[in-house]
Amino acid sequence: MTNNKQLVGYIGTYTKEGSEGIYKFTLDVEARTMSQVDLAATLDNPTYVTVSKDNQYLYSVVKDGDLGGAAVYFINGQTNTLEFVNKQLLEGASPCHISVDSHNSQVVTGNYHKGTIELHVSNEDGAINPASSIVEHHGSGPNAARQEKPHTHYAGFTPDERYIVAIDLGIDKLITYAVKDGVLSEVHALSVKPGSGPRHLAFHPNGKYAYIMTELSSEVIALTYNMEDGKFTELQYISTIPADFTGNNQGSAIQLSADGRFLYAANRGYNSITIFSVNQESGKLTFVENTHTEGNWPRDFRIDPTGAFLVASNEESGNLVLFARNEQTGTLELLQSDVRVPKPVCVTFLHTI
């Protein structure tokens, strides 16, 4: 179990350079330190993991030889250890993103290499069934090296869970799907700036605004969201890196604070987290500052359940970094950067419930 003093987190990794799967760690809120990094599950390339809202299950993408898919683990409420439930696999590369609804009844994955999203319906015991619906995207983008075909990078639920949203880096699109009887059907598509390479999506707590992190153009796209029809409309594009930065940068993760006042976006190459303030009336962003991640290639980060800390994962330098978060200004203060995890990709926490 988790409490407000000892927070439990999980790390998804690439299983190379010594990594064996999913790792567990503890964040001590009073001591303001991270520790107790242990292997929680042996799994091949669990690069993205997510925890159900009731803390009962952890869901992970998984590679198994020439197959790829989704795996489910029961979270032991006393020890926070992971107990394997089941997995569902398909031919070809593994997905890169996984989400679950608030009832643990539907799990959706996004597959970068295939340009698809897959919907799985869950049983009462937590096990997921074979994909009930698979949608394949079509098209390409102007970046010949990265947009030669569709590359779905995100698939998740809208706040009201009426729709599922897919973000496709390869075709510069956000696509909204409705679900009926376990089948996905497209209801709306938004084409964003050609060549921007949209990667991940985060919703504002008020449900009216959403924000896309682009990988190729290193920008955040502010959007309005209409919960009645699932339609998104562009509000703003704003860069996450300085205009004079000429090195290679690839945008990665994005998250808002629980109060919706600040947005955070990670840069791989510029190796930083960019902080923006959010105008609560318009949804538009204003740059606050960039904070270095004390490592190389920050693939992901997560604000902890208390809102007082942010943990970033540097994939190439193999370290987790702990920051204290000023809840009034949004700024970050470095606390710790020496927590070693091989090839960390994704960071998530148990919820405080």
N, C-alpha and C positions, 0 to 999 in steps of 0.2 A: 504494500500500500504506500501512498505518498501523503505527505503533510506539508504544511507551509514552511517548515524549517529544513526538511531534508527532501529535496525534489529529485525525482528519478527521471533520467533521460536515456534515450537510445540513439545509437549511431548506425546508419547504414553505410556500407563501404563497397569499394571494389576489392574483390578477394585476390590481391596480389601484393607483393612486397611484405609478406607476413600476415596479412589480414585473413581471418578465417570466417568472417560473417558479420553478424549483428553484435554490437557491443553495448553494454549498459554502463552508465556513470551516475554519480550523485553530485548534486549541487547543494552545498550547505549555505543556506541563506544568511545565517547569523555570522558564520566565519568568512563568508564571501569567497569560498574556494570550491573547486571541483576536484573530485577524487574517485577512488574505487572503480576504475575502469576494468570491466571484466567481460569476457566473451559470453554473450547471452544465447546465441544460436549459431550453429555451424550451417552456413548456407552460401551458395555460390552467387556472387555479385548481387547482394541485397542493397542496391544503390539508392532505393527510395523506400522509406518506411513511414507508416502513419498509425496513430493509436486511436481507437474508437472513443467516442465522447464519454462512455461509461467506464473506460479503462479496462474493459474485459478482454479486448483483443488487440493484437498488433498485426498489421497487414504489411506485406513486403512484396516487392517485385523479386523475381528469382530467375536464375539461369540454371538449366539442367541439361548439360551436353549440347545438343543441337535444338533443344526446346527452350521455351521461355514462358513465363506466366506469373501467377500470383500465389503467395503462400499466406496461410493464416496461423497465428499462434495465440493460445490462451495465455493471458498474463496472470500469474499466480498472485493473488491479492496480498499474501503475507510476505513473500520473498521477492516479488517483482521479476521472477525468473520466467522464461518463455517455454511453453509446452506446445509442441507441434500439434496442429489440428488436421490440416490437409493442404493440398496445393492443386492447382489446375494449370495444365501446360498446353501450349500450342506449338506447332512447328515454327522454327525460325527464332529470330533474336528476341530477347526478353524486353518487357516494357521498361520505361524510364520513370513512370509516375503512377501513383496509386492513390485512390481516395475511397472513403466509405461514408455512407449517409449516417444520420444521427440515430437511426434505428438498427444499425448493423444488418440491414436487409439487402442492400445493394452495394457492390464494389465495382469501381470503374478504373480501368488502366489506360494509359496512353503509351503508344509504342512509337519511339522515334524512328527506328529503322524501317518499320513497316508502313508508317504513316496511317495508323489505325487507332481506334479506341474499342475497348472490349468491355461489355457489361456482364457481371456475374451476379446471380441472385443467391443469397445466403439461406441456409437452413437454420432452424431454431438452435441447433447445437453449435452454431458458428461456422460450420464448414461451408465453403462456397461450391456452387455447382459449375459445370462447364459453361463457357460463355453463352448467354442466351441471345446476344446481339453483338455483331462485329460490323463496324462501319469503316470503310477504307476511303481516305481522302484522295483527291486527284489534283494535279497541277504542278506548278514549279514557280520559282522566283528568279529575280535578276542576278543573284549571287551564284555563279556557276559552280563554285566549289562547295557551297553549303545548301543551296536551294534547288538542286537538280531534280528533286522529287519531294513529295510531302514528308514532313518530319514532325509528327505530333509530339509535343513536349509536356503537355499538361492536360489532364482531364479531371474535372471536379464538379461538385454540386454548387448551385446557387444557394444563397443563405436561406431562402424559403424551401429549397430542395424541390422546386417545381421543375427545374431544368438541370441538365448537365452541360457544362461548357468545355469545349476542347480548344486548345491553343496550338496552332501548327506553325512551326518555325519555317518550314520549307515553302509554304505557299502564302505566308504573311496574312493569316486569317484567324479570326475568332469565330467559332461555330457553336451555336446553341442547339441543343437537342432536347426534345421531350421524350419521356419514357412511358410506354403503355404496354402492359402485359409482358414486361421484360424485353421490349423491342425499342431501339432508339430510332427517332425520326427527326430530321433537321427542321428547325422552325425559323432560324435566322442565321445569317452569316455577315460578318463585318470584315472587310478588307482594310488592313492598316497600311502604313507607308511602305511601298515596295522596297525590299532589301533590308528592312528593319529586323526581321527574324524574331518575332514574338516568342517568348519562352514560358513564362509563368504568370499567373493571375492571382491577385489578392483583392478581396472585397472590403470596403469600408464597413465598420460595424453598423452603420445606419441602413445598409442594404441598397442605398441609392447610387453609390459610386463604386467603381472598380478600377484597378490599376494593373497594367501589363508591364512586365520587365522585358525589354528586348535584348536579345543576346548579341546580335550583329551590329546594331547601331548604338548600343549602350544608352538607351533612353527609357524613361517611364512614360507610358501613355495613360493619361487620365481619361476615364470614361464615365458616362452616366449609364445606369442600368434600369430598364423598365421591367419590373417584376410581373406585369400583366401579360406581356407578349414575349419576354425573353430577349428583347432587343437592346443592343449597346450602341452608344453614340460617342464619338470622339470629342473630348474637351480640350486636351493639351498634350503636347510633346515637350519633355524637358530632359536634358542630358544629365547623366550620372557621372561624367568625367569632365575634367577641365578642357577647355577649347584648345589649349596648347599641348595636350598630351598626344603624342604621335605613335606610341607603342601599341602592341597588340592588346586589346581588351575585349573580353566577352562577358556580357551581363549574365548574372545567375539568379540568385534568390530575391524574393520581395516579400515584405510583411508590414502590416500596420500595427501600431500599438492598440491595445484593447479599447482605449478611449477615442481612437480615431484621429488623434491630434498630430501624430507623426508617422511618416512612412520611411522605411529603410530598404535600401537596394544594394546588392553586393556586386562588386566588380572583380573579375578575374583578369589579372594582368596589371591593372592599376592597383590591385590588391587592397581594396578598401570597401568600407560600407558608407554609402552616401545617405545622408539624413535630409529629409524634407519636412517642412511643416505643411499641414493640410488646412486649407480654408474650409471651414465647416459649412459655409453657405454655398460656395460655388463648387467645391470639390477640387479646386486647382491647387498646385503645389508650389512652394517656395523653397529654394535651396537653403539649407542651414550650414552643413559642413561635411567634409569627408574625413573618415577615421581609418587609419591603416589597420589591417587585420593581423599584423605581427606574424605573417607567414605568407606562403605562396599559394595562390589559386583558391580563394574562398568560394567553395562550391555551394555552400548553404549556410544558414544561420537561423536562430530561433530566439524570440523573446520568451523568457520563462513565464510560467503561469502567474507569478506575482506582479510581473511587469517591471520589476526592478533590475533585471539583468538581461543580457543578450549573450548568447553563445554562438560563436562562428566556427566553422570547420574548414581548415586549409588543406585541400586535397593533396597537393604536391609536397608540401612540407610536413604533412602528417601530424598536425597539432590542432587541438581545440583551444579556443581563446575565450576567456570570460571578461565581459565588460559590465560595469555598473551603468545603468541607464538613468539619466536625470529625467524624471517624469514631467518636469516643468519646461525644460528647454529641449528635450529630446536627445541631447548630446551623450556621448559615450566616454567612460573613463576605464582605461585598461586596469584589470586586476590580476590576470593570470594568463600566461601563454605557453606553459610548459607541459600541458596534458597531452601525452602521446597516444595517438590512435592511427594505425596504418591505413592510408588511402581513405580518409573519411569523406563521405559525400553528403549524407542527409542527417539532420539533427531534429529530434522531436522529444517532447516531454510527456509524461503522464499528466493528466489534468488534475487539478485540485477540485474534488467534488465532495 
